[in-house]
Amino acid sequence: MNFYLVIAIIVIIYVETGEFMDFYTLTYLQEQNNVAQFVQYGIVVIIFLVLIVATILYIKDKFQTKYRDLSIIMALILLFMAGINFTEYQNGRNTSVQAAEATTFLKSISEEYHVKKDQVAINARGLSDGIIVKINKKFYKVNLSSDQTNYVLVRTHLINQKVKIHR
């Protein structure tokens, strides 16, 4: 029994040490932005609703200070979340621009090489010079122009063939 536990720990450590090169498909890049934004906005809406309910209950029965305290706590949490969301918004804008560039690039590769969109993946979440593109089972290095309006794909070979594709 302990032997299997040791093997499982070794496998987990092996996977966590980054022995695999990560590649991201078009679907993954599009969904990642949407999920993160949805969760953040959902949390803010829930806190806002609790704030409204607590405020209404406080106004209805002014002798219940617990509702006033709950309103104050929710207002402070809402302000805190607004600050976090503003910071995330600024960071997310950069990330979404990079993801949009990468998705446009993946669509272009898919159309140019006449392959399905799920057969094309890149090893970065944004578009930059030197990234690796996986088309079917072949790998290419991307050489971008300085203004990122055109690119050259150069066939390359990976030393470590262990690849993890995020779909």
N, C-alpha and C positions, 0 to 999 in steps of 0.2 A: 504494500500500500504506500509506503513512504517513497519507494522508487518512482511511482507515477507522479507523486507530488514534486519530487526533485526535477523530473523531466518537464513537468508543466511550468515550473519556475524558470528553468533554463530556456524554454521556448518563449516565455513572456519576456525575459531579459533580452533574448536574441531579437525579438520583434521590436522591443522598445529602444534598442540601441541604434536604430536607424540603418540597419543592414539593407533595407529595401529602399529603392528610389521611388518616391511618390510621383504619380502622374494624375492629372485632373482632367475629366472629360467636360464637355460643354454643359451637359445637364448638371453636373456637380457645381460648376462655377455659377450657373444661373440660380440654382436653388439655395446655395449658401447665403447669398445676400438677402433673399426673401425671408428665410427662416429667422435669421438673426433680427431683422427689423420687426418682424411680426411678434416675436417674443417680447422685445423691448416695449413696443407700443401696447401690447396686451397688459403688461405689468403696470404701465402708467394709467391705462384706462381703469383697471381694477382698483388701484389706489385712489383715483379720482372719484370713482363711484362710492367707495367707502367713505371718503371725505364728505361727499354730498349727503349720504345717509346720516352720518354722524352729526353734520351741521343741522339737518332738518330735525333730527331727534332732540338736539340741544335747544333749538328755537321753540319746538313744541312744548318741551318741559324744561324750563329754565332752571329748575332746582336740581337737575341731575348734572353734576359737574363732570361725571365720567364721560358724558358725551362731548362736553367742551374739551376735555383733555384728549379724547380720541380725535377730535377735529384738529386740534393743534398738532398732535403727533402725525396725523395723516398729511396735514399741510406741510410740515417740515420734511416728511418723507417724499412728498410730491416735489418740493423744491430741490431736494437732494437728487431725485431721479431726473428732474429736468436738467440739472447740471451735468449729470452723467450722460444723459441722452444728447446734450449739446456737444459734449466732448466726443462721444461716439459718432455723432452726426458728422463732425469735422473729419474724424478718422475714416468713417464709413464712406464719405464722399470720395476720398482718395482711393480707398479699396474698391468701391463700385466703379470708378473710372478705369482702374486697372483691370478689373474683371470684365468690364464692357469691351475694353481693347482686346483682351484675351479671347472673349467669346466671338468677337468679330473676326479675329485672326483664325480661330478654329473653324468657323463657318467657311471662311475663304479657302482654307486648306482642304476642307471636306469637299467643297465644290470643285476645286481645281484638280484634285486627285481622284475624283469620282468615287468616294468612299462614304459610307454611312457616318453620321455625326458621332456615333458612339464608338467608332473605330479610330478616332483621332483624340489624342490627349497630349497635354504639355506638363512639364515638371515644375511649373510655377503657377501661382494664382494670378499673376499679372504678366504683362508682355514686356520683355526686356531682351537686350542683346545677349546671345549666348545660351538661351534656354534650349532644352531638348524637346523635340516633338516626336511623338510615337504615332506612326501611321501604319495600321495593321500590326505587323511584327517588326517593322523597320524603324530605325531611329535616325533623326536628322537634327543637326545643330542649326539654330536660327541666327543668321547674321542680318541685323536690322540696319536700315539707313539711320542717319542721325536724327531725321525728323519722323521716323517710324512710319513712313508712307509706303515703303517697299522692303522686301526681304529676299534673302537667298537661303535656300535649304541645302546643307551640305551633309551627305550621308556620313554617319558616325557609328561607332560601335561601342557599346558599353563594356567596361571591364567586368563589372558585377551585373549579371543578367537578372538579378532579383528585382522585380518591379511590382509595385502595389498600385493598382488603378482605383481611384476614387470615382465612383459613378454617381 
